[in-house]
Amino acid sequence: MLSSLRLWPPVWLVLMPILLTSAPSAAGNVQVDGDGSAAIEKTTIYRLKPSEKGGSAFKLVYFVRVPVETFWKFKTDFQSDLLLTNKYIASNRFVYSANNMVVTETRYTNTPDIVFRWQTTVYPSIHRLNYVLLNPEDCGQRFNYGFIKIEAVGSGTRVTHSSYFDFFGASLWAGLPGPIGMEAFLRYTARWEQETIMRLLPRYQPDTGK
């Protein structure tokens, strides 16, 4: 999920003129290989129209070289400690689950003193995850929600992540170039997932019963 990346006030003042408009735009050039795989760097980011409540929004599309069921097991492993290998995540705790709803608590490296409490609704039949931040005020946000959809492309998987969020400076962060902007954060996240699922492939391959 998405954590706001806070910037110190002097940075806001210097970088304010570089804000992008909220019109949809794309970064990257997705080219799917014949077997449904794609190079790690082939990731596309779209600026979406914000929700009616305001804020900012994006759609991230990337590919992984594993079947849908394998990646689905990876994405729904809410009790694993693997998230701690993501440089942006300081801690992650499974709280509870009920029916198809899961609640987790995450601390991010840029705001280690703040607990982000996420509720994720799992739809296995359509390989979709809907999520919402349950305590936005505690996290300095107005709202943060979205969905992740995965689908088969050849022998690989396409991941589509759409997010709607608002916090102080959200539009600036969304348009900020360089290592502290939204695009860098999203590209790292996609690359981390692509690399991590390949490294831990045996753990998440479906049980064939053999």
N, C-alpha and C positions, 0 to 999 in steps of 0.2 A: 504494500500500500504506500501511499504518498505522505511523506512528512515535509512540512515547510522547512526550507533551508534559510535560516535567519541571516541577515546581513547587518553589519553595524551601520549606524546613521550616516557617517561620512561616505560610505560606499553608495548608499541610496542617492545622495545628492549629486555625486559625480556621474552615476550611470543612468539617471532618470531619462535623459534625452534619447537613449537608445531603445526605448520601449517599442515593441512591435505592435501592429494593430491586431485586433481580435479576429480578423478574417482568417478563414481556414488556409493553412499553408502546409507544404510538405517538405521534409528534409530527408535526403537519402534516395536510393534508387533500388527498389526491391526487384530482384531477378531470381526467380525460383528455378532450381536445377530440375532436370528431367525426372529425378526420383523424389522430388518434393523437398529436397534439402536446399539450404542457402548458405552463403558465406556469412560468418559471424557479423561482419560489418553491414550487411544488407538489412538495415532497420529503417522504418519510416515513421516519422512523427508528424501528426497533423494538429494544427491549432483549430479547435472546434468552437462553435458558437457557445457562449456561456449559458448556464441555466437561467431560468427566468428570475432567479434570486441574485444574479450577478456573478461576480468572481471570474474565474478562468476555467478552461477545459482543454483537454488534449485527447488524442487517440494515438496509441503506440501500437505498431504492427511489426512483429518479428517472427522468425522461423526457427524451429529446432529440429535437429536430425534424429528424432525418435518418434515412434508411433504415438497416436493420441492417448491411448490407455496408459502408456508408460509415463507420459508427461502429466497426465491427470493425477496419477498416484503421487507424483512429485509435488504438484501444486496443492494437493489436499493433505499433505503430511504436516498437519498443524502442530504436532507434538515433537517434531524433530529439532535438533539443535543446529541443523545445517545453515539456518539463517544467520548465525553468528559469523559465518565466513564472508558475509556481505559487509563491506567496509562502512556502510551507512547505519548498520544495526548494532546497537550495544547489548540489547537483551530482548528475548522474546519468550513469553510465557503463555501456555495453554491454560485457559481459565475453566471453561466448561463447554459442553455441547448438548443440544437438545433437538431431537428430530434431525432436520437438515441445517440447523443453525449452529455456528461455532463462534465463541468469543475468545479473543486473544488479547494480550497486552504487550506492547512493544515500546522499547526505549531506543531512540536514535542517537547516534554519536554526536550530532550537532546540538542536541537538547537532551542530554542524558538524565536530567532531573525531572523530565516530563514523561508521564505514562500515557501512551496513545492506546485507547481501548477500542478495538475493532470488532464489529459483528459481521460475520461472513455467512451468507446463505448459499448452500451448496445444491446444485442441480445436476446430479450425475447423468441423467438421461440425455441432457443436451450439452454437457460439459461446460457449464457456466457457473461463475462465482459472482454474486452480488455482494458488495461490501459497503459499510457505512461507519464513520467515526462516531462513537457513542458519546464521547465527552469533548466536543469541539471547543467549548469555552475554556476548559482546563488546558487545552493545547494552543490557545491563542488563535483559534480559527472560528469562522462562522459556520462552515459546513465542509464536509469532505466525503464524497461517496462516488461509486462507480461500479463497473463490472469488468470481468475478464472472461473472454470466450475463446475456447480452443477448438480447432477443427482440423480434420485430416487434409493434407495436401500431398498427394502421392504417398510415399512411405514416411513422410515427415509430418510436422504439425505447424499450423499457423496460429499465432497467439494475437488476439486483439484486446487491448486494454484501454478502456475509455474512462476518464476521470473528470469529476466536477468538484471544484474546491474554491475556497475563499479564505484569505487571511490577509493581514496587513502587508502590502507589497506583493500580492499574488501575481498581478499583471506584470510587474517588473521582473520577478523571478522567471515567469513563463517566457519572457522575451530576452532574458539575459544570456549573452554568449559567454563562452569560456567555461572553466571548470566548476563554477558555482551556479550555473544556470540550469533551467529545467531540461534542456536538451542533453547536456552532459550527464545529468542524473539519470535520465531515462535510458540513454544509450548504455551506460554502465549497468543498469539493472537488467536490461535485455541480455547483454553480454555475460553477466554473471550467471543468469539462468541457463543460457546456452552451454556455458562451460561446466557448470555444476552438475547438470543432468547427465552430461557425458562422463564426468568423473565418477558419478555414483550410479551409473546405469544398472549394474546388477541388483542394487537395492530396490529399484523401482520397476523392473520388468515384471509384467503380470505373471501370476502363478498359473502355470499351465496344468498343474496337477500331476505332472510326470515325476 
